[in-house]
Amino acid sequence: MRVALLTNFIPPYRVPLFQALAPKVGNLRIFLSTKMEKGRAWPVEWGDLDVVLQKGLTIPRTWRTARFREPIEMHLPIDTMRVLREYKPDVIVSGEFGLRTAAAVRYARKHNVPMAVWATLSDRLERDRGRVRTRLRSWILKHASLVFTNGEDGARYIRRFGFPDERIIRVPYTTDLEPFLNVRLERSPSPSLRVLFVGSLSERKAPDRLLEAAARAANRLRSISVTFVGDGPMRLYLQTRMRSPSPHVNVRFAGNVPYSDLPRWYGNADVLAFPTLGDEWGLVVNEALASGLPVLGSVYSQAVEELVRDGVNGWRVTPSVDSIAAGLARVMAVRRAEIGRMREAARESVAGITPEYVASVFAREIAELTD
C-alpha cells in the first residue's frame, strides 16, 4: 500500500511515529512544505524516512485570537497535484486543513483515492477562525473518508461540521518515551519548590503569568525556583522586568537545549508548569508525565484535558494568574509521601501512549479505507 502523508515539516518528536508507521503501511512517502519553520530551534532530522520537499511559498503572518498574538508561517505548496500524480498513492493523509488539503481532495476525487484529514487542532483555538477558512474546511470534510484528531476537544470541532463521530479517530500526540521513562522517580529534597517551564517564551505560552503567580504563592516558609527551558520573543521582557518578582522567587533562563537533554531537566524538577493560553496538544505534558513529573497545567491545552487528572498525576488550572497561584499553593501543600504516589501515577498515565501504539491505530484505520 502506498500512503502519501502531507504535512508542513517534521519536528524531532514526530520522527519515531513516522518511523513506526512506515513499515506498517508498506510504503510511506511524506511531502513537506518546508525543511523547518523559522523560530523552531530543532535540527532537521528525517532519519531513513522517504521525504519529498514540495515547491511553494511561505508567508509570515500573525495568529490573532482574543487571548494572544503569535507570529506564524503560512505555507502554500504549489505542486501538490503533480507530486501526487507521480507517486500514485492508494491513500492520502493530509496533516493540515488548508489549500494544499483542498488540492489533495481534488486529486483524490479525480482518481478515486480515499482521503483522510489529520486535524491536529482544538475546538477552543478554532473558534476565532474566519468565514472563508470555515467554508473551505466544510468543503474538505464533505469529501474526507476519515478524520484523525488529537483528542475529544478536536473531535468536538469536527462534529460542528456535521461530520459523523464514528469516522473521527482520536490519536494523541506521542514521541519516543523511553528516555523519559528512564528518569528516576526519586527527586532529591529541596527547600524550594522547583518549577520547570519547557517551551517557547511567547505570549501564548504565558510565562509572564507563571512568574506573577509564583510571586504570589511563594513565601518565607517555601520559596519557588522557576527554570525556563526554551527561548522566544518574551525572554528579554522577562529578564529585564521580572528577574526578581519576589524575594522568595528565584528565576533561571536555560535557553534552548537539545531535545535529547530534556529528560535531565525533567529529572531535576518537582513540577512542570504549563500555563498555556491555547495549545492543540502540548507534548511537554507527555514528556513530563513519562518522567514521573506531575503537571500543573492549563485546561486550554488538549493534552492537559486528556491526560492530567486533578490531584492524581497533576493539577488542572485556568491560565489566569489567580488560578495558577492557587495551583502552586496546592502543589506546595502536598506531603512528600503523596508526591511519590503522584509521580508513579504520572508515569503510568502515559506509559502506553507510544509511537508504536499510535502508528498501529493509524495503520489499522488507513488499511480499512482500502478494503
C-alpha positions as CSV (number, residue, x, y, z in Angstrom):
1,M,0.0,0.0,0.0
2,R,1.3,3.4,-0.9
3,V,0.4,6.2,1.6
4,A,1.0,9.9,0.9
5,L,1.3,12.0,4.1
6,L,1.2,15.8,3.6
7,T,2.5,17.9,6.5
8,N,4.3,21.2,6.9
9,F,7.5,20.0,8.5
10,I,8.8,17.2,10.7
11,P,9.7,18.1,14.3
12,P,12.1,15.7,16.0
13,Y,9.4,14.2,18.2
14,R,7.4,13.1,15.2
15,V,10.2,11.1,13.6
16,P,9.7,8.0,15.9
17,L,6.0,7.9,15.0
18,F,6.6,8.1,11.3
19,Q,9.3,5.5,11.5
20,A,6.9,3.2,13.3
21,L,4.2,3.9,10.8
22,A,6.2,3.3,7.6
23,P,6.7,-0.5,7.8
24,K,3.0,-0.9,8.9
25,V,1.6,0.6,5.8
26,G,4.2,-0.8,3.3
27,N,5.2,2.4,1.6
28,L,5.0,5.8,3.3
29,R,6.1,9.0,1.5
30,I,6.0,12.3,3.4
31,F,5.5,15.5,1.5
32,L,6.7,18.7,3.3
33,S,6.1,22.4,2.9
34,T,9.5,23.3,4.4
35,K,12.5,21.7,5.9
36,M,11.9,23.5,9.2
37,E,10.0,26.6,10.2
38,K,11.8,29.8,11.4
39,G,11.9,30.2,15.1
40,R,11.9,26.4,15.7
41,A,15.2,25.6,17.4
42,W,15.2,22.0,16.1
43,P,17.6,20.3,13.8
44,V,16.3,18.8,10.5
45,E,16.2,15.0,11.3
46,W,14.4,12.7,8.9
47,G,16.4,9.5,9.5
48,D,15.5,6.9,6.9
49,L,12.1,8.4,6.1
50,D,11.0,8.8,2.5
51,V,10.7,12.6,2.4
52,V,9.9,15.0,-0.5
53,L,10.1,18.7,-0.2
54,Q,7.4,20.4,-2.2
55,K,7.7,23.7,-4.1
56,G,5.8,26.6,-2.8
57,L,5.6,29.9,-0.9
58,T,5.9,30.7,2.7
59,I,4.2,33.8,4.0
60,P,4.8,35.3,7.5
61,R,1.5,36.0,9.3
62,T,0.2,36.8,12.8
63,W,-2.1,34.4,14.6
64,R,-4.6,36.7,16.4
65,T,-7.1,35.5,19.0
66,A,-9.0,37.1,21.8
67,R,-6.2,36.0,24.2
68,F,-2.9,36.3,22.3
69,R,-1.0,37.1,19.2
70,E,1.8,35.0,17.8
71,P,3.9,35.1,14.6
72,I,3.3,32.1,12.4
73,E,4.1,30.9,8.9
74,M,1.5,30.1,6.2
75,H,2.8,27.6,3.7
76,L,1.4,27.4,0.1
77,P,2.8,24.4,-1.8
78,I,2.0,24.8,-5.5
79,D,2.8,21.3,-6.8
80,T,0.5,19.1,-4.8
81,M,-1.4,17.7,-7.8
82,R,1.9,16.9,-9.6
83,V,3.7,15.1,-6.8
84,L,0.6,13.0,-6.1
85,R,0.3,12.1,-9.8
86,E,3.9,11.0,-9.8
87,Y,3.6,8.9,-6.6
88,K,0.1,7.4,-7.3
89,P,-0.9,6.8,-3.7
90,D,-3.5,4.3,-2.6
91,V,-4.4,6.5,0.4
92,I,-3.8,10.2,1.2
93,V,-3.5,11.6,4.7
94,S,-3.3,15.4,4.9
95,G,-2.0,16.8,8.2
96,E,-3.3,20.3,7.7
97,F,-6.6,21.9,6.8
98,G,-5.9,24.5,4.1
99,L,-5.4,24.9,0.4
100,R,-2.9,22.0,0.0
101,T,-5.5,19.7,1.5
102,A,-8.1,21.1,-0.9
103,A,-5.7,20.3,-3.8
104,A,-5.3,16.8,-2.4
105,V,-9.1,16.4,-2.2
106,R,-9.3,17.3,-5.9
107,Y,-6.7,14.6,-6.7
108,A,-8.5,12.1,-4.5
109,R,-11.9,12.7,-6.2
110,K,-10.4,12.6,-9.7
111,H,-8.5,9.3,-9.1
112,N,-11.0,7.7,-6.7
113,V,-8.5,7.5,-3.8
114,P,-9.6,7.6,-0.2
115,M,-8.7,10.7,1.7
116,A,-8.1,11.2,5.4
117,V,-7.5,14.5,7.2
118,W,-5.2,14.6,10.2
119,A,-6.7,17.6,12.0
120,T,-4.2,18.5,14.8
121,L,-6.4,21.2,16.3
122,S,-8.7,22.0,19.2
123,D,-12.1,23.4,19.3
124,R,-11.1,26.1,21.8
125,L,-8.4,27.5,19.4
126,E,-10.5,27.3,16.3
127,R,-13.5,29.4,17.5
128,D,-11.9,32.6,16.1
129,R,-11.5,31.3,12.5
130,G,-13.0,33.4,9.7
131,R,-15.8,32.5,7.3
132,V,-13.6,31.8,4.4
133,R,-11.5,29.2,6.2
134,T,-14.5,27.7,7.8
135,R,-16.2,27.3,4.4
136,L,-13.1,25.7,3.0
137,R,-12.9,23.2,5.8
138,S,-16.6,22.4,5.4
139,W,-16.0,21.5,1.8
140,I,-12.9,19.4,2.6
141,L,-14.8,17.4,5.2
142,K,-17.6,16.6,2.8
143,H,-15.1,14.7,0.7
144,A,-13.0,13.2,3.6
145,S,-13.3,9.5,4.3
146,L,-11.9,9.8,7.8
147,V,-10.6,12.4,10.3
148,F,-7.8,11.9,12.8
149,T,-7.9,14.3,15.8
150,N,-5.7,14.7,18.9
151,G,-8.5,14.1,21.3
152,E,-12.1,14.9,22.3
153,D,-11.7,18.7,22.0
154,G,-10.6,18.3,18.4
155,A,-13.4,15.9,17.8
156,R,-15.9,18.5,19.0
157,Y,-14.7,20.9,16.4
158,I,-15.0,18.4,13.6
159,R,-18.5,17.4,14.7
160,R,-19.6,21.1,14.3
161,F,-19.4,20.5,10.6
162,G,-21.8,17.6,10.8
163,F,-19.1,15.0,10.3
164,P,-20.1,11.7,11.9
165,D,-18.4,10.8,15.1
166,E,-17.8,7.2,14.1
167,R,-15.5,8.4,11.4
168,I,-13.4,10.6,13.8
169,I,-10.4,8.7,15.2
170,R,-8.6,10.0,18.3
171,V,-4.8,9.7,18.1
172,P,-2.9,11.6,20.8
173,Y,0.5,13.2,20.3
174,T,3.3,10.9,21.1
175,T,7.1,10.6,20.9
176,D,9.8,8.2,21.9
177,L,9.1,8.0,25.7
178,E,11.9,5.6,26.6
179,P,14.4,8.4,27.5
180,F,11.8,10.0,29.8
181,L,10.7,6.7,31.3
182,N,14.3,6.1,32.3
183,V,14.3,9.2,34.5
184,R,14.5,8.2,38.2
185,L,11.2,8.8,40.1
186,E,13.0,9.8,43.2
187,R,13.9,13.5,43.5
188,S,16.5,14.9,45.9
189,P,14.8,17.0,48.5
190,S,14.9,20.8,48.0
191,P,13.9,23.6,50.4
192,S,12.3,25.4,47.5
193,L,9.6,24.2,45.0
194,R,11.4,23.5,41.7
195,V,9.1,24.6,38.9
196,L,10.1,23.8,35.3
197,F,8.7,25.5,32.2
198,V,9.6,24.0,28.9
199,G,8.5,25.7,25.7
200,S,8.5,29.0,23.7
201,L,8.8,32.2,25.7
202,S,5.8,33.6,23.9
203,E,2.6,35.4,24.7
204,R,0.6,32.2,24.0
205,K,2.6,30.1,26.5
206,A,2.1,32.7,29.3
207,P,5.5,32.6,31.1
208,D,4.8,36.0,32.5
209,R,1.7,34.8,34.2
210,L,3.6,31.9,35.7
211,L,6.2,34.3,37.2
212,E,3.5,36.6,38.6
213,A,1.7,33.6,40.1
214,A,4.9,32.3,41.6
215,A,5.5,35.7,43.3
216,R,2.0,35.5,44.9
217,A,2.4,31.9,46.0
218,A,6.0,31.9,47.4
219,N,6.5,32.9,51.0
220,R,9.2,32.8,53.7
221,L,8.3,29.2,54.6
222,R,8.6,27.9,51.0
223,S,10.4,29.7,48.2
224,I,9.9,28.9,44.5
225,S,12.6,28.3,41.9
226,V,11.4,28.7,38.3
227,T,13.5,27.4,35.4
228,F,12.6,28.3,31.8
229,V,13.9,25.9,29.2
230,G,13.3,27.4,25.8
231,D,13.5,30.8,24.1
232,G,11.3,33.3,22.4
233,P,10.2,36.9,21.9
234,M,9.3,37.4,25.6
235,R,12.7,36.5,27.0
236,L,14.1,40.0,27.2
237,Y,10.9,41.3,28.8
238,L,11.0,38.5,31.4
239,Q,14.7,39.1,32.1
240,T,14.6,42.9,32.4
241,R,11.2,43.3,34.0
242,M,10.6,40.2,36.1
243,R,14.1,38.9,37.0
244,S,13.2,39.1,40.7
245,P,9.4,39.2,41.0
246,S,9.6,38.4,44.7
247,P,12.4,37.9,47.3
248,H,11.1,34.3,47.6
249,V,11.3,33.5,43.9
250,N,14.4,32.6,42.0
251,V,14.4,32.6,38.2
252,R,16.7,30.8,35.8
253,F,16.8,31.1,32.0
254,A,18.4,28.0,30.4
255,G,17.6,28.9,26.8
256,N,17.1,26.3,24.1
257,V,18.6,22.9,24.9
258,P,19.0,19.8,22.6
259,Y,15.9,17.6,22.7
260,S,18.0,14.7,23.9
261,D,18.8,16.7,27.1
262,L,15.2,17.3,28.1
263,P,15.0,14.2,30.4
264,R,17.7,15.6,32.6
265,W,15.8,18.8,33.1
266,Y,12.6,17.0,33.9
267,G,14.5,14.8,36.4
268,N,15.7,17.9,38.4
269,A,12.3,19.4,38.9
270,D,9.3,18.9,41.2
271,V,6.5,20.0,38.9
272,L,6.1,21.0,35.3
273,A,4.1,24.3,34.8
274,F,2.2,24.6,31.6
275,P,0.1,27.7,31.8
276,T,-0.7,28.0,28.1
277,L,-3.4,30.3,26.7
278,G,-4.1,27.7,24.0
279,D,-2.5,24.5,22.7
280,E,-3.8,22.0,20.2
281,W,-1.9,19.4,22.4
282,G,1.3,20.2,24.4
283,L,3.8,17.3,24.1
284,V,5.7,18.6,27.1
285,V,2.8,17.1,29.2
286,N,3.5,13.6,27.8
287,E,7.3,14.1,28.4
288,A,6.9,15.3,32.0
289,L,4.4,12.6,33.0
290,A,6.6,9.9,31.5
291,S,9.5,11.4,33.5
292,G,7.4,10.9,36.7
293,L,6.9,14.7,36.9
294,P,3.4,15.9,38.0
295,V,2.0,18.6,35.8
296,L,0.4,21.9,36.8
297,G,-1.4,22.5,33.5
298,S,-3.8,24.9,31.8
299,V,-7.1,23.3,30.7
300,Y,-6.6,25.3,27.5
301,S,-4.2,22.5,26.5
302,Q,-5.8,19.4,25.0
303,A,-3.0,17.3,26.5
304,V,-4.0,18.5,30.0
305,E,-7.6,17.8,29.3
306,E,-6.8,14.3,28.0
307,L,-4.0,13.2,30.4
308,V,-3.9,15.2,33.6
309,R,-6.2,14.0,36.4
310,D,-6.5,16.7,39.1
311,G,-5.0,15.6,42.3
312,V,-3.8,12.3,40.9
313,N,-1.0,13.0,38.5
314,G,-1.1,16.8,38.5
315,W,-3.3,19.9,38.9
316,R,-5.6,21.5,36.4
317,V,-5.9,25.3,36.3
318,T,-7.1,28.0,34.0
319,P,-4.4,30.3,32.6
320,S,-5.2,33.2,34.9
321,V,-2.7,34.4,37.5
322,D,-5.1,33.8,40.3
323,S,-5.7,30.2,39.2
324,I,-2.0,29.4,38.6
325,A,-1.1,30.9,42.0
326,A,-3.8,28.8,43.7
327,G,-2.4,25.8,41.9
328,L,1.1,26.4,43.0
329,A,-0.2,26.7,46.6
330,R,-1.8,23.3,46.2
331,V,1.5,21.8,45.0
332,M,3.3,23.2,48.0
333,A,0.7,21.8,50.3
334,V,1.2,18.2,49.1
335,R,3.0,15.9,51.5
336,R,6.2,14.2,50.5
337,A,4.6,10.7,50.6
338,E,1.7,11.8,48.4
339,I,4.2,13.3,45.8
340,G,5.7,9.9,45.5
341,R,2.4,8.4,44.6
342,M,1.7,11.2,42.1
343,R,5.0,10.5,40.4
344,E,4.1,6.9,39.9
345,A,0.6,7.8,38.7
346,A,2.1,10.3,36.3
347,R,4.3,7.7,34.6
348,E,1.6,5.1,34.5
349,S,-0.8,7.6,32.8
350,V,1.3,7.8,29.6
351,A,3.2,4.5,29.5
352,G,1.0,3.1,26.8
353,I,0.9,6.2,24.5
354,T,3.9,5.2,22.4
355,P,4.8,5.7,18.7
356,E,4.2,2.0,18.2
357,Y,0.7,2.2,19.6
358,V,-0.3,5.4,17.7
359,A,1.2,4.0,14.5
360,S,-0.9,0.9,14.9
361,V,-4.1,2.9,15.2
362,F,-3.1,4.9,12.1
363,A,-2.2,1.8,10.1
364,R,-5.4,0.0,11.0
365,E,-7.7,2.8,10.0
366,I,-5.8,3.5,6.8
367,A,-5.9,-0.2,5.8
368,E,-9.7,-0.2,6.3
369,L,-10.0,2.7,3.9
370,T,-8.7,0.5,1.1
371,D,-10.9,-2.6,1.9
